[in-house]
């Protein structure tokens, strides 16, 4: 039974932590926070792409998740990853 509890805990914790982590690194509903890790990522991406951030890039996807929330499909994937990590313990 302890294994099932670890799997469930891992899944729930991962899903709950994702929006908190996005906000903490600077991907917010109001946009990318100045001086944050997200701002640094955006700057690097823009420099690498000649001044713009490419649609579908990691920065664009993370900002979309920070602004609009995480989709159900991504939550399922995060839950599966968290469950796997929980199963390791």
C-alpha positions as CSV (number, residue, x, y, z in Angstrom):
1,X,0.0,0.0,0.0
2,X,2.9,2.4,0.7
3,X,3.9,2.1,-3.0
4,X,0.5,3.2,-4.2
5,X,0.5,6.2,-1.8
6,X,3.9,7.3,-3.2
7,X,2.7,7.0,-6.7
8,X,-0.4,9.1,-6.0
9,X,1.5,11.6,-4.0
10,X,4.1,12.0,-6.8
11,X,1.4,12.6,-9.4
12,X,-0.6,15.1,-7.3
13,X,2.5,17.0,-6.1
14,X,3.9,17.3,-9.7
15,X,0.6,18.6,-11.0
16,X,0.2,21.1,-8.1
17,X,3.8,22.3,-8.3
18,X,3.9,23.1,-12.0
19,X,2.0,26.4,-12.0
20,X,3.9,27.5,-8.8
21,X,7.2,26.8,-10.4
22,X,6.2,28.5,-13.7
23,X,5.4,31.7,-11.7
24,X,8.5,31.4,-9.5
25,X,10.8,31.5,-12.6
26,X,8.8,34.4,-14.1
27,X,6.2,32.9,-16.5
28,X,3.2,34.8,-15.1
29,X,-0.4,35.5,-16.3
30,X,0.7,39.2,-16.8
31,X,3.7,38.2,-19.0
32,X,7.3,37.5,-18.4
33,X,8.5,39.1,-15.2
34,X,11.5,41.5,-15.6
35,X,14.8,40.3,-14.2
36,X,13.6,36.7,-13.9
37,X,14.9,33.4,-15.2
38,X,12.1,33.6,-17.8
39,X,13.4,37.0,-18.9
40,X,16.9,35.7,-19.3
41,X,15.5,32.7,-21.3
42,X,13.5,35.0,-23.5
43,X,16.5,37.3,-24.2
44,X,18.7,34.3,-25.1
45,X,16.0,33.0,-27.4
46,X,15.5,36.3,-29.1
47,X,19.2,36.8,-29.7
48,X,19.5,33.3,-31.2
49,X,16.5,34.0,-33.5
50,X,17.5,37.4,-34.8
51,X,15.3,39.4,-32.4
52,X,12.2,37.4,-31.9
53,X,11.0,34.4,-30.0
54,X,10.0,31.6,-32.3
55,X,6.4,30.2,-32.0
56,X,6.5,26.8,-30.5
57,X,9.8,27.3,-28.8
58,X,10.3,26.3,-25.1
59,X,10.0,30.0,-24.0
60,X,6.8,30.5,-26.0
61,X,5.3,27.2,-24.7
62,X,6.2,28.0,-21.1
63,X,4.8,31.6,-21.4
64,X,1.6,30.3,-22.8
65,X,1.3,27.9,-19.9
66,X,2.1,30.7,-17.4
67,X,-0.5,33.0,-19.0
68,X,-3.3,30.7,-19.8
69,X,-2.7,27.8,-17.5
70,X,-1.7,24.2,-18.1
71,X,-3.8,22.1,-20.4
72,X,-5.4,18.9,-19.4
73,X,-3.1,16.9,-21.7
74,X,0.0,18.4,-20.1
75,X,-1.5,17.8,-16.6
76,X,-1.9,14.1,-17.5
77,X,1.7,14.0,-18.7
78,X,2.9,15.7,-15.6
79,X,0.9,13.4,-13.4
80,X,2.4,10.4,-15.2
81,X,5.9,11.7,-14.7
82,X,5.2,12.4,-11.0
83,X,3.7,9.0,-10.6
84,X,6.8,7.4,-12.1
85,X,9.1,9.4,-9.8
86,X,6.9,8.4,-6.8
87,X,7.1,4.8,-7.9
88,X,10.9,5.0,-7.7
89,X,10.6,5.8,-4.0
